[in-house]
């Protein structure tokens, strides 16, 4: 079901299972919520619903198991990425920002560079 919402490498079957026949933890444990997510994803009304699931506004909820929470966070992140394609993912930005080749930066180029001890 949820696998059919996104463009996965593995094709989803009619009942929403991936090619391996597995349901997500969310679909296994909270099938009603998984169905509601699928409907709201198609209608574009998913953001408020995801926020309701992820944030405890009543103060008395015990929360989801870790694997279900991870899947909900993934869907929330995926939704944000789809709505904001101009922004790179945080981990990609950090890699781009701090990437360098230390061996080429420290090679002498004839004359000593200021601040570099050879």
Secondary structure as the mmCIF struct_conf table of DSSP 4:
data_model
#
loop_
_struct_conf.conf_type_id
_struct_conf.id
_struct_conf.beg_label_comp_id
_struct_conf.beg_label_asym_id
_struct_conf.beg_label_seq_id
_struct_conf.end_label_comp_id
_struct_conf.end_label_asym_id
_struct_conf.end_label_seq_id
HELX_RH_3T_P HELX_RH_3T_P1 UNK A 2 UNK A 4
TURN_TY1_P TURN_TY1_P1 UNK A 5 UNK A 5
BEND BEND1 UNK A 6 UNK A 6
BEND BEND2 UNK A 9 UNK A 10
HELX_LH_PP_P HELX_LH_PP_P1 UNK A 11 UNK A 12
TURN_TY1_P TURN_TY1_P2 UNK A 14 UNK A 15
BEND BEND3 UNK A 16 UNK A 16
TURN_TY1_P TURN_TY1_P3 UNK A 19 UNK A 20
HELX_LH_PP_P HELX_LH_PP_P2 UNK A 22 UNK A 24
HELX_RH_AL_P HELX_RH_AL_P1 UNK A 25 UNK A 29
HELX_RH_AL_P HELX_RH_AL_P2 UNK A 31 UNK A 43
TURN_TY1_P TURN_TY1_P4 UNK A 44 UNK A 44
HELX_RH_AL_P HELX_RH_AL_P3 UNK A 47 UNK A 54
BEND BEND4 UNK A 55 UNK A 55
BEND BEND5 UNK A 57 UNK A 59
HELX_RH_AL_P HELX_RH_AL_P4 UNK A 66 UNK A 83
TURN_TY1_P TURN_TY1_P5 UNK A 85 UNK A 86
BEND BEND6 UNK A 87 UNK A 87
HELX_LH_PP_P HELX_LH_PP_P3 UNK A 88 UNK A 89
HELX_RH_AL_P HELX_RH_AL_P5 UNK A 90 UNK A 98
HELX_RH_AL_P HELX_RH_AL_P6 UNK A 102 UNK A 106
BEND BEND7 UNK A 107 UNK A 107
BEND BEND8 UNK A 110 UNK A 111
HELX_LH_PP_P HELX_LH_PP_P4 UNK A 112 UNK A 113
TURN_TY1_P TURN_TY1_P6 UNK A 114 UNK A 115
#
